[in-house]
Amino acid sequence: MNLIELERALRQLRLGGIAAVLETRLHQAQAEPMAPIDLLSCLVTDELNRRSERLLERRRKQAAFRDPQTRWTTLTSPSIRR
């Protein structure tokens, strides 16, 4: 299996975070002595970080927050009566 086929398989398995950084991580593993378990650990960590970021962004979009600065100013303004 070559790199292109591996990336395609990772995306099919819904591991797009690993597929996105695979080539970079392979170059890193070749440049510095890295045990296979360390390489795998880096790839899994990258995937978990990507999923966490996407979840946060999805929740932020779903919540439909207004501009955070405007909201803070509104809440802290003494001229607004509650």
C-alpha positions in Angstrom: 0.0 0.0 0.0 1.5 3.3 -1.0 1.0 6.7 0.6 -1.9 7.7 -1.6 -3.8 4.5 -1.0 -3.1 4.7 2.8 -4.5 8.3 2.9 -7.6 7.2 1.0 -8.1 4.3 3.4 -7.7 6.6 6.4 -10.3 9.0 5.0 -12.7 6.1 4.3 -12.3 5.1 7.9 -13.1 8.7 8.9 -9.5 9.4 10.1 -9.0 12.5 8.1 -6.9 14.1 10.8 -4.3 11.4 10.5 -4.5 11.5 6.7 -3.9 15.2 6.7 -0.7 15.0 8.8 0.6 11.6 7.8 3.2 12.7 5.3 4.5 15.4 7.7 4.7 12.9 10.6 6.5 10.3 8.4 9.1 12.9 7.5 9.5 13.8 11.1 9.9 10.1 12.0 12.6 9.8 9.4 14.4 13.0 10.4 14.7 12.1 14.1 14.9 8.8 15.7 11.3 8.0 16.6 10.0 4.6 17.8 7.0 3.3 15.9 4.8 3.6 19.0 5.8 7.3 19.3 4.8 7.9 15.6 1.5 6.2 16.2 1.0 8.2 19.4 1.6 11.5 17.5 -0.9 10.5 14.8 -3.6 9.5 17.2 -3.0 12.7 19.2 -3.3 14.8 16.0 -6.6 13.0 15.2 -8.0 13.6 18.7 -7.0 17.3 18.6 -8.7 17.7 15.2 -11.9 16.1 16.4 -11.9 18.2 19.5 -11.5 21.4 17.5 -14.2 20.4 15.1 -16.6 19.5 17.9 -16.0 22.9 19.6 -16.5 24.8 16.3 -19.7 22.8 15.6 -21.1 23.6 19.1 -20.1 27.2 18.7 -21.9 27.5 15.4 -24.9 25.6 16.7 -25.2 28.0 19.7 -25.2 30.9 17.3 -23.3 33.2 19.6 -23.2 36.8 18.6 -20.0 38.8 18.6 -18.3 38.0 22.0 -17.0 41.6 22.4 -20.5 43.1 21.9 -22.0 40.6 24.4 -19.4 41.4 27.0 -19.9 45.1 26.6 -23.6 44.7 26.9 -23.4 42.6 30.1 -20.9 44.9 31.8 -22.3 48.3 30.8 -23.7 50.2 33.9 -26.1 52.1 31.7 -28.2 49.0 30.9 -30.9 48.3 33.5 -31.8 44.7 34.2 
